[in-house]
């Protein structure tokens, strides 16, 4: 059901995942600056959000209590707008898209965290973005107790940030299951370390992807 893209997707789609308090968001501007410095065009975006409508849905999702099915469907409604208006056009232009969360978050939070039916989520995933997946997902893996201590510093936690350690333990298990199902797409980054140490791993994972892409596009490298 995803509208066919008129141009081949030349860009690179990278998502950032982890439980709240994992520290992923501090690395996105740093990676953006690094890639721009190397001459890449970069689109930085986030979910839920990234378009005016999806940002309005984000406000509701982060602050209103609602039924788990409503929550899952609103996440996917926001995603549909975002994919069609931002992600696909940016990939067609050849941008590197740095996306703060994508569908793995729905499986982790609504599926494992809330206990919502995973098969229904897989069906919605197909409807909303077909075969489109990130080439690389950086999973910032931090023990829930460490994340909770970090979140305790936050001034006014949103609906998700206010959840229990038990909830985040289930969400983390959800990310582990997503990695187990698709290990080539994921880079697991232990995030209970200093930002400088984490940043080394972020750069290494992205460089490995860029090198693999470079080799695949270099004449004479195919099939070797
Ligand atoms: P953020 O705080 O990292 O911007 O993410 C917003 C919150 O939304 C975060 O607590 C995770 C949650 N979320 C879901 O529950 N499901 C989703 O599909 C997405 C994208 C985010």
Boltz pocket constraint, residues with backbone or C-beta under 6 A from the ligand:
constraints:
  - pocket:
      binder: B
      contacts: [[A, 20], [A, 46], [A, 47], [A, 48], [A, 62], [A, 75], [A, 100], [A, 101], [A, 102], [A, 103], [A, 104], [A, 105], [A, 106], [A, 107], [A, 109], [A, 110], [A, 160], [A, 161]]
      max_distance: 6.0
